[in-house]
Amino acid sequence: MERKIIKVGITQGDINGIGYEVIIKTLMDPRMLEICTPIVYGSPKVFAYYRKALNIVNFSLNSIRSADEALPKKAYIINCLDDNVKVEIGQVTSAGGEAAAISLKRATDELKAGKIDVLVTAPINKQNIQSKDFNFPGHTEYLAKKFDTENYLMLLACDRIKVGLVTSHVPIAEVPKLITKENILNKLRIINDSLKKDFAVIKPKIAVLSLNPHCGDSGLLGTEEKNIIIPAVEQAREEKILATGPYAADGFFGCGAHIKFDAILAMYHDQGLAPFKAIAFEEGVNYTAGLPFIRTSPAHGVGYDIAGKGVADESSFRQALYMACDIFHNRKVYAEINKNPLPFSNDKAKDS
C-alpha cells in the first residue's frame, strides 16, 4: 500500500508559551517533509517574533490562505490572527487564550472539511482560553463536542506504555460518582478498539487499576472494586476484551507490571498520568481515542517559565507528529485488511 504524504494541521496553542518553539524545532528537521506536509494555524507575525527571539535564521514557513493550497515538500502557515496581536512571552494574557482558541477553531473547521488529514495541538492554558465560545476543560472535551462524539478517551501513549483514563479533567471530589460499571466498560471498549485499529495490536491486553488504596482491602478502604470495577472487568472479558484487574496502582507501577500489558486503564487523572510522565515524559503523547479523526498533542503544558529561552525540549511534540502519521497509516491498513472478509460457512467447517 502506497504511503500518502499526510497533511498535518498544527495549532499554535498559547502564543506566550513554548508552542512556537517546539513547533519550529520539530519542523526544522527536513526529514519531516518526507512523511507529511505540516500546516501551522497561527500567525506569521508571531512566528517571525519567535524565530528572532530564538535566533533562528535558516528556517521559514510558506504563507497560504487554506490547506487546499498546500503542496508536498514544504511547510506552511495560515494566518488566523489580526496583525495587532501582542506577544508577551511567559505571561498569562487574555490575548494568548483568544489566539489559541481562534487557531483551534480554524484548524478543526478545515479538518471537518477534509482539508487536512490529522490534527496536532500545541499546549493551551485551560484558564485564559475560557470564553463564551470555549467553555471546556481542555482540548479533548472541545473536540468531542465539535465532532458530536460521546464516547472518547484520553490516552497517554508511547512505545513503552499507554495509559487511558476513566475520568480526566474533573475535580478529585467528583471522581467516585463517575466510577460506574458502564463508564469503565465504555473506556475498555474504546481502548481495545483503538489498540487494534490505531496501534496495530492484534490481541490487546489491558490492565485495570483500582480506585482505592490496596484495591479497597476487602471493603475496609472502599467497596468500588468489589461492586463496580470487578463486575466491569468480568463483563469486558465476556465481550472478548482481555482485561484483568483491578490492580493497586502503587504496587502495579512499582514492580514494573505495566510492561506486561499493551495498555492500562486508570480511574482518574493523576493516578495514570503521574506514573506515565515519570516513565516517559519526553516521548509521551496525549492521544484522544474514540474520535472520528486523529488528534495528538505533546504530554506537557505551556511552559511559561521557560518560554522564549530556547531550552524547551521538542521531543514530545515531535513524537506527537510521528504518532499522528503512524495512526493514520495504521487505520488505513486495518480498514484494508478487514474489508470484505470471507464469510464463515458452517457447512465447510463440518466437511473439514
Number of C-alpha atoms within 10 A of each C-alpha: 7 5 9 11 16 20 25 27 30 28 31 32 29 35 34 29 30 31 28 27 24 22 22 19 19 20 21 17 10 12 11 18 17 12 19 21 24 29 27 30 27 26 22 21 17 20 21 15 15 24 19 12 14 16 10 14 8 7 13 18 19 13 17 15 12 18 24 12 10 21 13 14 15 18 24 24 26 23 20 21 18 10 11 7 14 15 18 15 21 19 15 17 19 15 18 24 23 21 25 28 24 20 25 26 19 18 31 20 14 16 20 13 10 13 19 24 22 23 26 28 27 29 26 29 22 17 15 17 26 17 13 7 11 17 13 18 16 18 19 22 19 16 20 18 11 13 13 11 13 11 14 21 25 22 26 27 23 21 11 15 18 26 25 30 27 24 22 23 16 12 10 12 7 10 17 14 7 15 19 16 17 15 17 25 21 18 22 28 16 18 30 25 17 22 20 16 20 23 20 16 14 10 13 20 17 26 25 26 25 24 25 20 15 17 23 17 13 11 13 11 14 16 16 19 24 16 13 16 27 18 16 25 24 17 16 20 13 10 11 11 21 18 23 18 19 22 21 18 21 13 12 14 16 10 9 9 12 18 13 11 17 21 26 26 25 25 25 24 19 15 18 24 20 11 16 21 17 9 14 19 18 19 20 27 29 27 26 23 25 21 20 11 16 22 26 29 28 27 24 17 17 20 18 17 12 14 22 24 13 15 12 16 14 21 17 23 29 23 23 28 29 18 25 25 23 16 20 21 20 17 18 15 16 15 12 12 10 9 9 8 8 7 6 8 8 9 8 8 8 7 6 6
